[in-house]
Structure formats: structure tokens, C-alpha cells
Amino acid sequence: MKRGFVHIYYGDGKGKTTAAMGLAARCGGRGGKVLIFQFMKKDESGEREALSNIETIDIMSGYEKIKFTSKMSENEKKEASGFYGNKFEEICAKADKYDMIILDEILHAVKKGFLYRG
């Protein structure tokens, strides 16, 4: 079994996504297989565009109807929760095929209740 590491970037301010994407570029640039999924964000960042050019990096599409959780109705929250829960299960099912998995903003999704299945 390979020894793994968990990096957690959490808190207010900038730099968390940039740090994670830097590690993805480093790993993917050396031939490592990387999977990236961004919770609670649109699919339109500069990092996504740059990293999509590295053949060994897979970037999963996010939730298309994203908006601030404070602006979501209960039905919208339920729909988003279903989407994120399904994506997380999909990621877990194929995790062993990757050297690195980035779950950007997963702690925010957990905090907002989007990964709770009750």
C-alpha cells in the first residue's frame, strides 16, 4: 500500500485554491494522475484552464446552477446536495486510479450540509 498524505487548506482569505492547484501542476507535470473537483464554484477559473492542458490531470465539471447558499431555496439546496453527494461517491469509486485528488472547498460543502445523507 502506498503511503499517502492529506493536505487541508482552510480559513478566510486567499491562497487555498492556488496552493492546491500548484500541487496539482507539480504532480501532473511529473506524470502523476490528478483528479480535481471544485465544490461551490463555477467552472471558469484561470487555474482550471491552465491545468486542463496537462494530459495527466482530470478536472470534473461542477454544479451548473451554483449561487450563494444564502440565496438558495430549500429545494435548490436539496438539488445541490444530491449533485454533490453523487459526485463525491463517483470520486470515491475511482480514487485508486489517481496519485492525487483535490476536493476544493469540500469543507465548505460539508459545513453547509451538502454532503450529508440522512
ABEGO torsion letter per residue (X at the ends): XBBBBBBBBBEBEBGAAAAAAAAAAAAAAAGBBBBBBBBGBBAABAAAAAAAABAABBBBBBBAABBBAAABBAAAAAAAAAAAAAAAAAAAAAAAABABBBBBGAAAAAAAGAABBX
